């Protein structure tokens, strides 16, 4: 495939963005991955947003979202530390030489509900 065709293919179908929740991809030695949606569904503040149908026009939305995000990132950090992972990404958003550990269940267990 010639360079212009490759470029056109990338423009039409860009690769998915890598979403890093903990650590850094550069020099990562033991990767982990999570499904953020599953974790967020276990966070009471996030469920409250969903149950009330709140969006960015509602002041309460930002208060609850901030609390949910803090709980999410703390749980991911604890799960990573417990598994010895130096980077955690969204499932399937990055490629590694070895298969990343699935930390979703560990992060859910690590939530401070």
QUIKANOR-V860425 format. One record per pair of residues at least 4 apart in sequence whose ideal C-beta (glycine too) atoms are under 8 Angstrom apart, sorted by the first residue. I is the first residue (numbers start at 0). J is the second residue. D is the distance in Angstrom with one decimal. If there is no record, write none. Layout:
BEGIN
I/J/D
I/J/D
END
This chain:
BEGIN
0/4/4.8
0/5/5.2
0/8/7.6
1/5/7.1
2/6/6.2
3/7/6.2
4/8/6.3
5/9/6.4
6/10/6.3
7/11/6.3
8/12/6.2
9/13/5.9
9/14/7.4
15/91/7.5
15/92/5.7
16/92/6.8
17/24/6.6
17/88/6.1
17/89/7.9
17/92/4.8
17/93/4.5
18/35/7.7
18/88/6.0
18/89/3.9
18/92/4.8
19/23/6.9
19/24/6.2
19/86/6.5
19/87/7.3
19/88/5.3
19/93/7.7
20/33/6.6
20/35/7.1
20/71/7.8
20/72/6.7
20/75/4.8
20/87/4.9
20/88/6.7
20/89/7.1
21/31/7.9
21/72/7.5
21/75/5.2
21/76/5.7
21/79/4.9
21/84/7.6
21/86/6.5
21/87/4.0
22/27/6.4
22/79/7.0
22/84/7.4
22/85/5.0
22/86/3.6
22/87/6.4
23/27/6.8
23/86/6.2
24/86/5.9
24/88/7.6
24/93/6.4
27/85/5.5
27/86/3.9
27/95/7.1
28/85/5.8
29/82/7.8
29/83/5.8
29/84/5.1
29/85/5.5
29/86/7.9
29/100/7.6
30/84/6.3
30/85/7.5
30/86/5.1
30/87/7.5
30/88/6.8
30/93/7.3
30/95/4.7
30/97/7.3
30/99/4.0
30/100/7.3
31/78/7.2
31/79/5.7
31/82/5.8
31/84/3.6
31/86/7.0
31/87/4.5
31/88/7.7
31/99/5.3
31/100/4.5
31/101/7.5
31/102/4.3
32/87/6.6
32/88/5.3
32/89/6.8
32/90/4.5
32/91/7.4
32/92/7.8
32/93/7.8
32/99/4.2
32/100/7.3
32/101/6.1
32/102/6.8
32/103/7.9
33/37/7.7
33/38/6.2
33/75/6.2
33/78/7.4
33/87/6.0
33/88/7.9
33/89/6.8
33/90/6.5
33/101/7.4
33/102/5.1
33/103/4.7
33/106/5.5
34/38/7.1
34/89/7.4
34/90/5.0
34/103/4.9
35/39/6.0
35/71/7.0
35/89/5.9
36/40/6.4
37/41/7.2
37/103/5.4
37/107/7.0
38/42/7.0
38/71/5.8
38/74/6.5
38/75/7.5
38/103/6.4
38/106/5.1
38/107/5.8
38/110/7.3
39/45/4.5
39/67/6.4
39/71/6.2
40/45/6.9
40/46/6.9
41/107/5.1
41/110/5.9
41/112/7.7
42/46/6.8
42/67/4.7
42/70/5.2
42/71/6.5
42/110/6.4
42/112/7.8
43/47/6.3
43/112/6.3
44/48/6.9
44/63/4.3
44/64/7.4
44/66/4.4
44/67/4.2
44/70/7.1
45/49/6.6
45/63/7.3
45/64/7.6
45/67/4.1
46/50/5.9
47/51/6.0
47/53/7.8
47/63/5.5
48/53/4.8
48/60/6.1
48/63/5.1
48/64/6.5
48/67/7.3
51/57/7.9
51/59/7.6
53/57/4.4
53/59/6.0
53/60/4.2
53/63/7.0
54/60/6.1
55/60/5.9
55/61/7.5
56/60/7.6
58/62/7.1
59/63/6.0
60/64/5.9
61/65/6.1
62/66/6.8
63/67/6.1
64/68/6.2
65/69/6.5
66/70/6.5
67/71/6.2
68/72/6.3
69/73/6.2
70/74/6.2
70/110/5.9
70/111/6.3
71/75/6.4
71/106/7.8
72/76/6.3
73/77/6.4
73/109/7.6
73/111/7.0
74/78/6.2
74/106/4.4
74/107/7.2
74/109/4.2
74/110/4.7
74/111/7.6
75/79/6.2
75/87/5.4
75/102/7.2
75/106/5.2
75/109/8.0
76/80/6.3
77/81/6.2
77/105/7.9
77/106/7.4
77/109/3.9
78/82/6.3
78/84/7.8
78/87/7.4
78/102/4.3
78/105/3.8
78/106/4.1
78/108/7.8
78/109/5.2
79/83/8.0
79/84/4.3
79/85/7.5
79/86/7.9
79/87/5.0
79/102/6.5
81/105/6.1
81/109/7.4
82/100/5.4
82/102/5.9
82/105/6.4
84/99/7.8
84/100/6.1
84/102/6.7
87/102/6.1
88/92/5.2
88/93/4.6
88/99/7.1
90/101/7.3
90/103/7.6
93/99/7.9
95/99/5.7
102/106/5.5
103/107/6.5
104/108/6.4
105/109/6.1
106/110/7.1
END
